[in-house]
Structures are given as C-alpha cells and as structure tokens.
Amino acid sequence: MNVGTASAERGGKGTGCVKTLLQDGRVVRAPVGIVEGKDEGPVLYVQAGQHGMEINGVVAVVKTLQRLKPELLRGTFVGVPVANPLALVQRRPHYGLGPEEPYGSRPHLNMNRIWPGNPNGSEAERLAHNLWEEAVQKADYVIDLHSYERWSASCTIVGAKKESLELAKAFGLRFISAGDGGKEKRLVEEPWKMVTEAAEERGATALAAELAGQWDIYPKSVQEGVRGIENVMKKLGMLEGEQAPPTNHVYLGKDPCTRVSMERDGLLMALVEPGDEVEKDQRIASVLDPLALEEAALNSPVRGIVYHLGPSGPDRDVQLPRMHPFIDKGSEVAVIYAR
Ligand SMILES: [Zn+2]
C-alpha cells in the first residue's frame, strides 16, 4: 500500500505524509501511518483531526498505529491522525475561523463539508482532495473521528446505509445516531458532503464517531476510540478476538427519552457523567445559585442512561460563554434515555 510518501510491504509498517500545496505556496503535511497485514483482506481508513479542537481521535489513531502488529493483521490499516494540520495548529474548528465565530458560519471553511475536495479550492478543499486521492478512495471501510462538547456522551453517526449501521453497532458505543434517508433533501438545500457521505457514494461503508470532549484530551474518550476501531477490525475479520464490550444500543432521536429543564438559574455541579446509568429520583447534579446562596438538587425523573448533562444552546463548541456551567432558568439541562 502507498499513501503519499508512506508505503508498507505485506507484513510491514510504514509512515510518511500526504503533502498539499496551498495557493500561497505553503506546503502542508498530513501524517500517515500504514500497517499492512501478513494476510490479504479489507482496507480500513481511519482519520481524525478534521476539526482542530477535536483531539481525542488524534490520540486514538496514533495509539492504534502503535498497537497494531502486522503479523496479527489481515488486510490493511491506513491511519491519518491529523487530517487538517492547519486547524490543529490554529487550535480552531476550521482553519481561518475567527475567535468565537459560530462553527457553522462559513461552511466552505469546514473540512467535513467539502468532500471529496477540490485541487484548486480553499485550504480545506485542497487537503481533502489529496487525502481523498491518496487514501480514502482506496478504502473499503472509512472511520472519521470527531468530538462533541463534554456535556454529551460519545456516539457514532451513520447515514441510511444498512452496512454502515452494522459497522456502528460493532464500534460499540452505547449511543448511535442513524440517518433516516433525509440526506437527499438536505443536499438539495445545502449541497455539501461529509467524508462519510462521499465515501458511501463511492461504495465504501463508513461511520463517524464523536468521542466526547473538545479542546483537551479525555482519556476515557480516547479509550473508546481505540476500542471502537479494534472492535470494527474484529468484526471485519482483520483482527482475531471478540468485540468488547457487547452493548445495548440507544438510538438518538428515535428511542424514548426524557428532557429535563431547570427551574432556576445556577451553576451546575454534575454528580454523574454522560453515559452513566441512573435510577429514578437519583440525584444527578446540584445547582448552586451563588447569588441567593442556595443549592438545589437535580434528580432524574426516570430510570435511564444520561446522554446529556450540562448547559444547552447553540455554538457550545466554539463560544467560551456557552461552555460555562451556568444554567439559565427554564433551559434544558439533561437528556435521559430509557433503559
Ligand atoms: Zn468534528
């Protein structure tokens, strides 16, 4: 397998990069690692770091590349831990985004909206084009790692393709967001594509995983990423062994859930984490009103699994005030799925 300057013979490993020439003459290097199994099999492409503040997946891909042994692998693993080095170095979701500018304000800057890229386009379009040509289009299976903000549990996201849903189940996160076929309508209104959508159109099977927590490295989320990649490889027969752990999946937006609002303003002090199982009437948070010098208990109204616990509102991932644990009276503070 050859990807950019990286190459690996059967039964070996290789590293290198995919180079991208920008309009202003700068060259960007996206790192690549290849593990070529001793036996032939499927090609799995895993990337992270399209968005510069979503770094759990970056660590997960590097750790996977370190762990994989060619002699125990069937097929080919291609890992790109930082798909968008410009955004990582700029420490912003998209290269060129201003301070606290809403995430969706300029879709053409968002690398995960412009696949399969354009060799003469913006920085993100050029990066995507070269990764597409060198790596993504050679893959049978595609995993794209992202991170939602820290108030929600990790989840996998897939479109309507049945094989992709099976891949998401194998990845093994509890929460799955599965498409309902509304994509065609959306593409008419907003004609942009994620890497998973472009890969599926090409015939590949693809999923995205949101490994909870942005702007920092969350060890639990990194572990979920590494385990998810290995689970998928076990399902595809690329690695020996059982997928772990078996999971009762919860489908976001489809399975029944209870949304909890706060009756008062205050600072949220969580007592459980997103992903935790809770009992009816279990205290899941305290809300401290520092002005009234009062503390109120937030109890779960149902037995269930916490998906979200914390402030809610748009642009939580890029706007600092939105990341603050102060809850406005009447706003949604928790989402708990039934179990
Ligand atoms: Zn992302």
Boltz pocket constraint, residues with backbone or C-beta under 6 A from the ligand:
constraints:
  - pocket:
      binder: B
      contacts: [[A, 50], [A, 51], [A, 54], [A, 112], [A, 145], [A, 146], [A, 147]]
      max_distance: 6.0
